[in-house]
């Protein structure tokens, strides 16, 4: 498998002159932990992560001081740190230079790169464009997908359609069709949902509120023509009850 097979291809980016506060909002809303930083020409010049925003934004610089005066001083310092965090620019806190890989880079090479450099994610390039992002969790998912036990092969059946119509769909096309099949449904409630397809075997990931929703995702994927088997790795986390203050 190569980078293109496992990367997240919906890449969010942020302008270099955006504030740290604006970048934080994009990370939270997009449910990602890092994103490329681009200049006015749309060229990537760095990458900004949650760690960059926390460690380099100036929040938490003030130490604890005892007593009433110390508490007042600490509050003022915290307020100042908050203002600095909002007004500082992404270009001041981003990581550079950026380590990238090409879309046809083997996963083994990406894993060694992450281990040797200590990075948790790498942008994927196609020419000068960033087309995806591969994280450590993407590599773990690929490992599970490769080692998952495939369902027993189905008995061969006589072809009922012309040979041209029996040509298997590509894994990438199947992945897009599964995503389309589950998108916008009333039960489509998964958080951090992701789909990976290898040799016609679909792997579905995400966090869902109930086993019924988990089954709905599996059934929708199974109905996509060309899908051989569905491996459902979704995790059920029931919503926490809301307590009313009295």
RAURNOR-V678143 format. One line per field, one symbol per residue. phi: phi as a letter, one per 20 degrees, with the letter a starting at -180 (. if undefined). burial: b if it has 16 or more other ideal C-beta (glycine too) atoms within 10 Angstrom, else e. A space follows every 10 residues. Layout:
phi=???
burial=???
//
This chain:
phi=.cgffcfeee eeccffeffg ffffffgffe lcdabfddef emefcabccg fffefdenfn ffefcfnfff ffffffffff ffffffefeg fedfebfeec cefdffffff ffffffdmed bcfddcmeee dabddfffff ffffffefff fgffffcffd bggfeeffff ffffffffff fdfnffefdf dlfbccccln eeddcqdceb fffgffffff ffefgofebd dedfdecfff feeefd
burial=bbbbbbbbee bebbbbebbb bebbebbeee ebebbbbbee eeebebbbbe ebbeebbbbe ebeeeeeeee eeeeeeeeee beeebeebbb bebbbeebeb bebebebeeb bebbeeeebe bbbbbeeeeb bbbbbebbbe bbeebeeeee eeeeeeeeee eeeeeeeebe beebbbbbee bbeeeebebb eebbbbbbee bbbbbbebee eebbebbbeb beebebbbbb bbebeeeeee eeeeee
//
